[in-house]
Amino acid sequence: MKNVLIASFDMEVGGVERSLVSLLNNFDYKSHQVDLMLYSHTGDFMNLIPKYPNLLAELKPYKTFRMTIGQTIKSGKLLLGLARLRAKYEASKTTSGEAGYRQMQYMWKYSLPFLPKLEKKYDIAISYLWPHYFVAEKVQATKKIAWIHTDFSTVDTDRKLDIQIWEKFNHIIAVSEECRNAFIKKYPTLENNVLVMENITSPDLVRSLADEKVNNPMLQDSRFKLITVARLSHAKGIDNAVRALKLLKDKGYQDIVWYVVGYGGDEELIRTMICENDLTDSFILLGKKLNPYPYMKAADLYIQPSRYEGKAVTVTEAQILSKSVIITNYSTARSQVKNGIDGYITELSAKGIAVGIEKLYENFELRNKLANNCKNTDYSNSFELEKLYKTILENRRAYNDKCSSSSL
């Protein structure tokens, strides 16, 4: 049995967490003893963790990373609170990029002296969510692996700090080929360390969950229904979705309605935009849903209006449900769909999204072609895990060779 650690933050509803659930449900537990380290035992997906991995106890200092600075100090973690204040100050010196990425890096960097280590030593330690400081600095393992879920060429990070951490990993796993290419464009010295392993999908589970009975207003809506499942954030481009729908309404497409399943920090901004554009009855936020698939199933089109992605789990899940999908032309889009075959790639702008929706709305034959091609595609890919097992096996062979040499 090989000892494996998988570390992530929590199990709140999100694409990374959904892919982690699929990974855990398909893992080979006959050959691997798996410990799961979650910094916080919170989130609606906690109940979806299978029984086989051993869920380690929370380490309270790590749980503070999703608290405010004030809450951290009140909880008795004064030094961690001060480290957070320093991180906030350092991040404030830069104004480029989406807020928060550098602050997360600095938060980990300055908190490290006050964070506990894991005592157990592992054959393989997997850091499933950036920033990867915990596995890099606080875990003993013969081999370490870090996951990439996003397009790193588009986010503003402290590159020097990032490289210091990435270099502590034997392998870096990207969720698509284009995700890998974007990563090595930013970090060319790490090219030989980066492998590709797609997110594990479970088509039978997705289709089964799509048939669950939920309180779904889409079923009584006779309009042409669009659906997006995503965080309400700058990265996911929900603001551009609102603008795109406004453009369509202004062109006379009054029978189109856009539903969004998700939550996030941009909710107030999005609601304000909806009101300002007089879209209250046609751009509808459904909020957080543990099971988004019945809503996907009820839609006529799935739209991913993102500014950047690694490889969106929700797009593949929509394809599993035989939906026509439209995605924006973010840099990794070609790894997500075959344009004109099993999806449609449109310009990354509000206008581009509107043009794409209009095209598929008007062209039933194309819409039907995309859906049928998805229906006839096998999206099961648990075989992707063999790539991970191979790295573990190589690690064991190297260890055995080293022991054999030492005994001579």
N, C-alpha and C positions, 0 to 999 in steps of 0.2 A: 504494500500500500504506500502510495506517495502522499505526503502531507502537503496540502494546498491551502493557502489563505487567499480569500477574496475580500477586498475592502472597498466600501463605498460609504456615502454619507447617511442617507435615510431611505425610506421607501415611499416618499411622496409621489403623487401621480405625475409621471413624466416619461419621456421617450427613453432616457437612459435607464430608468428604473424598470420600465416595461421590458427592455432588452435584457436586463439583469435577471428578471424573473424567468424569461425564456432560457437563458443560459443555465440557470440553476435547475430548471425542470428537465433539461436534456443532458446534464452532466453524467459522466460515468462514475458512479459512486462505488462500484465493485472494485475499481482499481485505484480510487483516490479517496483519501480522508480529507474532507473539505471543512474548513472553519470559515464562517462568514462574520466579518467585522463590520458592523454598522455604527457609525459614530453616534447616531441617535436612533432609538427604536421607535420611530414615529412614521406616520404616513399610511394612507389607505391601502397601499400594496403590502403592508406587513403580513396580512392574512394569506397572501399569495405565495409566500416563501414556502417551498416544499419542506417536508420533514427531514430530509436526509442531511443537508448541511448542518453543522453544529453552530448555532448562533451564539457568538461570544457575548459576554456581559458588556454593557456600556462602560466606557471610560469617561467619567463625567467631564473632565477638561475639554474633550473633543466635542461634546454636546453643545458647549458654549458658542461654537462657531456660527450657529444659526440664531443666537440671541443678540439683542442689542448690546452695545458697550455698557450701558447703564445696568441692564439685567445681569450681565457677566460680573460686574463689580458687586452688585447686590447679592449674587449667589456665593460670594466669598472668594472669587477668583480675581483678586486685585491685580496681580501681575499680568494675567492674561488680558484684563481690561486695559491696562496701560500699554501692552503690546498692540492691542487693537487701535488705540488712539494714535500710536506712532505710525501704524500701517495706514490709517486714514490720512494722516498728515502727509506721508510720503506719496501716497496716491494722488493727493490733491495738487501736486506739483506738475502733473501732466493733464492736458486737456484733450488729448487725441483719443479716438476710439470710444467704444461703449464703456460706460462707467462700471467699475467694479472688478474687472479682471486683475489689474495691478494691485488693487487693495486686497484681494484674496491672496495673491502671492505674498505680499508683505505681511499680511496677517499670520500666515503660516511661518514665514521666515522668523519673525520676531517672537512668535509664541513657542518655537521649538524647544528652548531651554526649560520651559515649564510644563512640557507634555511628557507623559509616561511612555515607556517602551513596552512592547510585548516581549514576554520572557521566552516563549516557545520559539524554536527554530524550525523553519519550513524548508521543504524542497523547492517549492515555488510560491512566490507571493505576488498576487495580482492586484494592482491598483486600478479600479474600474472607473474612477471619476477624478478629473483634474480639479485642483492642483494635487500632485502626487507625492507630497512631502511625507505623509505618514509611512507609506511602504518604503520610500527612499531612505528615510532617516530613523524610523522607530521600529523597524521589523528586521529580524535576522532571517535571511533566506539564501539558499545556494544560487538561486536564479530569481530575478525580479522582472515582472512584465507590467507595462503601463498601457492603458487603453486610450485611443483617440476617438471621440464621438463627434467632433466638429471640424470645421475648416479653419485651421489655425492661421492661415494667411490673412484672414479678415479681422482677427481680434487683436487688440492692443495689449500686449504683455511685455513685461520686462524680459527681453530676450536673453540677456546674460544670466539672470536668475533661472530662467526656464532651462537653459542648456545645462547648467550645473545640476539640476534635478534629473533631466532626461538622461544624462550620461551615467546615472547610477542604475539604469535599467539595462538588462541584457537584450530585451526585446521591447519594441513598441508596436502595438497592434492597432491598425486603422480599420474602420468599418467599411471602407470602400477603396477602390483603386485611386479614384480621384481625390479622396480624402488623404491618402498617402502622398500623392503627388503634391498637393497643396502644402502638406506638412514639410516635405523635404525641400520645397522651394524656399521656405522660411528658415529651415534648419538643415542645410545641405550636408553638413558634417555627420549627420545622424542617418544618412540614407541607408546604409547597410544594416541598420538595426530595425528597420520598419517593415513589418509584415502586414498582410491584409487578411482579415477574417470578418466576414459579414455578420451582422446581427442575426441571431438565431430566430427563425420564424416557426410558428406552430399553426399551420393552416386549419387543421381540424378544430383546434381550440378556438381560433378566431371565428370560424363559421358557427360553431356551437354557441358561443357567447352572443353572436349577432342575433340569434333567435330568442334570446331571453326577453321576457316581458318587462318593459320599463315604461314610465310615464313620458311618452314621446310626443310632443306637440307636432312633430313633422308628419306624423301619420294622418293628421286631419288637415294638413296644409296642401292645397291642390296646386300651388304655384310650382315653378321650376326651382328645385331646391339644390343649393350649393352647401357643402359642409367642409369645415376645416377643424382639425383636432390639433391644438398646439397651445403652448404657453402664450399668454398675452404679454409679449415682449418685443423689443426692437428687432431682435434677431429673426423672429418669426414673421415680421412684416404685416401684422394685423392692421396697422394704420393704413398701409397701402391697399389692403382689402377693402376698407371702408371707402377710400377714395375711388377705387375701381368700381364699386357698386354705385356710387354717386354718378360716375361717368355713364354707366349703363342706364341708370334711371333717366338721366338727362337726354339720352338718345331714344327714350321711349320704351325701354324694356321694363315695364311696370310689374310683370308677373314673375320676376326673379327675386328669390329670397335667399339670404346667406345666413346659415347657422354656424356658430363657433362653439366647440366644446373645449373648455380650458379655463385657466385662471392665471394670474400673474400680476406683476408690478405695474403694468401699463393699463390696468382695467379702467381706472378713472379717466385717463387720457382717451381711451377708446370710446367710453360712454359719452364723453364730451363731444368727440368727433361725430358720433352717431346722431346726437341731438342737433348739432350745428348743421349737419347735412340733411336733416329731416328724414332720417332712415330708421326711426324708432320701430316701425312695424315690419321692416324688411332686412335689418341687420341685427340678428338676435343672438345674444350671449347666453348660452345654456349653463355656463359655469363648469365647475369640476365634476366629472363623471368617472366613477370607478370602471364602468364598462361603456366605452364609447362606441362599440361596434353596432348596436341597434340603430344609432343615429347615422352612422356611415351607411348602413344598409338601406336606410330610408331615403338617401339622397340621390339626386340625378348626376351630380358631378362632385368629385373630391378635388379641393384646391389646396396647394401648398404654396403660400405667397412669401416664403422665407427670403431673407437677405443672404443667409448662408446656412449650410447644413453639412454634416458629415455624410450621413445617409439616413433620411427620415424614416423611422420605423412605421409611422402612420401611413406613409404613402404605400409601402409594401402591403400593409394590412388592408388598405382600400382596394388594392389590386387583387388581393386574395378574395375579397368580396365582389369581384368582377365589376368594379367601378371604373368608369373613365376618369382619368386623373389629369390635372393640369399642375405643373410646377413651374416656378420661375427659373430663369437661367442663372442660378448661382453656380459657383465654379465647379462644384461636384455633381451638377445635375445629370451629366451624361452617365454617371455611375448608377443613377437612380432609375431612369427610364430610357427606353429606346424610342426616341422622338418619332411620333407618327405611327408607332407600332403598338406599344402598350402604355402610352401616355403622350402628353403633349407639353413641350417646353416653350414657354413664352418669355418675352422680354421682362427683365427684372425692373418693373416700374408699375405704378398704378395703371397707366395707360396700357402697358403690355398685358397686364392681368385682364383688364377689361376686354382687350382685343381677343385674347385667347378664349375667354368665356363666351363672347359673342360668336366666335367661329364654331365652337362645339355646340352651342345652343342652336345655331342655324343649320348645322350640318349633322343631321341624325345619322347618316351613313357612317361618317367618321367616328362619331361617338359610339355607335354600335360596334364598329370594327375594333376600337380600343378595348371596349368592355369584353368582347368575345376573345380577343387575344389574351387578355388577363385570365379569363375563365379557363382557357386551354393551357395555361402555364402552371407548372408545378413549382410552388414557392417554398416547399419544404427544403430545409438546408441544414439539418442537424449534422450532416457530414462535415460542415465547416469546423466543428469541434476537433476533428482529427488533426488540424493544424496546431491546435493548442496542445493536444496530447503528444504530438511529435516533438515539440519543444521540451516537454516534460521528460519524455523518453530520452532525448539527447542529453538532457541534464543528468539523468540517472546513469547513463553509459559513461559520461565524462567523469562522474564521481567514482564509479566502479573502477575505471581505468586508473584514476589517480590513486585509489586505495591499493590496487594490484601493484603499481609501480613502487609504492612506498614499502610494500612488504618484501620486495626483492633485495 
